[in-house]
Amino acid sequence: MKKNIGNAMALYPTPAVVVGVRVEGKATWTLVAHVGIVAHDRLLVSLHASHYINQGIKESGRLSVNIVTEEWLPKADYCGIVSGHKQDKSTLFESTAGEEGTPMVNESPLTMECRVEDVYACNGFENFICSIAHTYADESILDERGKLDYNRLKPVLFEFPTYQYLRTGSVIGQCTEAGKQYEKSQA
């Protein structure tokens, strides 16, 4: 029997990402774990309204979403504990401007450059609904067909409420195949 544990957010883990934007002409970064898919070409980035980076996102209407891997997790974690209000984080990462002008972390093998389509305020958070303008992928994480291979990417996952980082797991099957096998077993 299941136990009611209240209104616990139980959709974790989610990928850890570093969001990049320009504020007052300088790149700034923050670690974000409140990200999600809104549609096949839209994503959500949720940040507390007090974050320094929010002003740059709202002014430019652009941001980059940089997938965190284990190789640069220490710097990504650090940029999440240091406030842009108090410290200049512009030189924390080597970066390149994307076609939309947003700073992108060079160490990240996968970056999505996004346009903010809407902002939804909720319980002290600003939720940026973004369309994906461009996706930049290092060739080392692409398969032979030029498609993203998450076994090569190995994104870091964040689990809440324990505040732990996790490694991604192994492939356990192809989407729809388990359902087809189940259907056959019921015939």
MARTIZA-420981 format. One record per residue (C-alpha): residue number from 1; z, x, y. Coordinates in steps of 0.5 Angstrom, whole numbers. Layout:
% MARTIZA-420981
   i     Z     X     Y
 NUM     Z     X     Y
...
***
This chain:
% MARTIZA-420981
   i     Z     X     Y
   1     0     0     0
   2    -2     2     7
   3     4     3    12
   4     3     1    19
   5     4     8    24
   6     2     4    30
   7    -4     5    35
   8    -5    12    33
   9   -12    15    35
  10   -14    17    28
  11   -22    19    29
  12   -20    27    29
  13   -22    32    28
  14   -28    33    33
  15   -32    39    35
  16   -28    43    40
  17   -33    45    46
  18   -33    48    53
  19   -36    44    59
  20   -39    48    64
  21   -41    46    71
  22   -41    49    78
  23   -36    48    83
  24   -37    51    90
  25   -42    55    88
  26   -39    58    82
  27   -39    57    75
  28   -32    54    72
  29   -31    52    65
  30   -26    48    61
  31   -24    47    53
  32   -25    39    51
  33   -24    36    45
  34   -25    29    47
  35   -32    28    46
  36   -36    23    42
  37   -43    20    41
  38   -45    14    45
  39   -52    13    42
  40   -57    18    39
  41   -59    21    46
  42   -52    20    49
  43   -45    23    49
  44   -39    22    52
  45   -34    28    55
  46   -27    25    57
  47   -23    29    62
  48   -16    28    65
  49   -18    26    72
  50   -14    31    75
  51   -18    37    72
  52   -21    41    77
  53   -28    41    74
  54   -29    34    75
  55   -31    35    82
  56   -36    39    80
  57   -39    34    75
  58   -39    28    80
  59   -42    32    85
  60   -48    35    81
  61   -48    30    76
  62   -50    35    71
  63   -45    39    66
  64   -46    43    60
  65   -43    42    53
  66   -42    49    49
  67   -40    48    42
  68   -35    53    40
  69   -35    58    34
  70   -29    62    31
  71   -32    68    34
  72   -31    66    41
  73   -25    61    40
  74   -20    66    43
  75   -23    65    50
  76   -25    58    49
  77   -18    56    48
  78   -16    61    54
  79   -20    57    59
  80   -17    50    56
  81   -10    53    58
  82   -11    56    65
  83   -13    51    71
  84   -19    52    75
  85   -14    50    81
  86   -10    56    80
  87   -15    61    77
  88   -22    63    78
  89   -26    62    71
  90   -33    64    73
  91   -33    71    70
  92   -29    69    64
  93   -36    68    60
  94   -43    71    61
  95   -47    65    62
  96   -54    63    64
  97   -57    57    68
  98   -60    52    64
  99   -66    48    67
 100   -62    43    70
 101   -58    49    73
 102   -52    48    69
 103   -48    54    67
 104   -48    55    59
 105   -44    60    55
 106   -48    65    52
 107   -44    66    47
 108   -45    59    44
 109   -50    59    39
 110   -51    51    41
 111   -51    48    48
 112   -53    41    51
 113   -55    41    58
 114   -53    34    60
 115   -54    29    66
 116   -48    24    68
 117   -51    17    67
 118   -44    14    69
 119   -37    15    69
 120   -32    10    66
 121   -24    11    69
 122   -19     9    64
 123   -12    11    63
 124   -12    17    68
 125   -18    20    64
 126   -25    20    67
 127   -30    19    62
 128   -37    22    63
 129   -43    18    59
 130   -48    23    59
 131   -56    24    57
 132   -58    30    54
 133   -63    33    58
 134   -64    40    54
 135   -61    43    47
 136   -61    50    47
 137   -60    53    40
 138   -60    60    38
 139   -65    62    32
 140   -60    64    27
 141   -57    57    27
 142   -64    54    25
 143   -67    52    18
 144   -74    54    16
 145   -76    48    19
 146   -73    49    26
 147   -68    44    25
 148   -60    45    27
 149   -56    48    21
 150   -49    46    21
 151   -47    51    16
 152   -50    56    20
 153   -47    54    26
 154   -40    53    23
 155   -37    49    29
 156   -29    49    30
 157   -26    43    30
 158   -20    40    34
 159   -15    36    30
 160   -10    31    34
 161    -4    30    35
 162    -2    37    31
 163    -7    41    36
 164   -10    45    30
 165   -17    48    30
 166   -20    47    23
 167   -26    50    20
 168   -32    46    18
 169   -33    44    10
 170   -38    45     5
 171   -44    40     4
 172   -42    34    -1
 173   -48    30    -1
 174   -54    27     3
 175   -53    21     7
 176   -55    15     3
 177   -56    19    -4
 178   -49    17    -6
 179   -50     9    -4
 180   -56     9    -8
 181   -53    12   -14
 182   -47     7   -13
 183   -52     2   -13
 184   -56     4   -19
 185   -49     4   -23
 186   -48    -3   -21
 187   -54    -5   -24
***
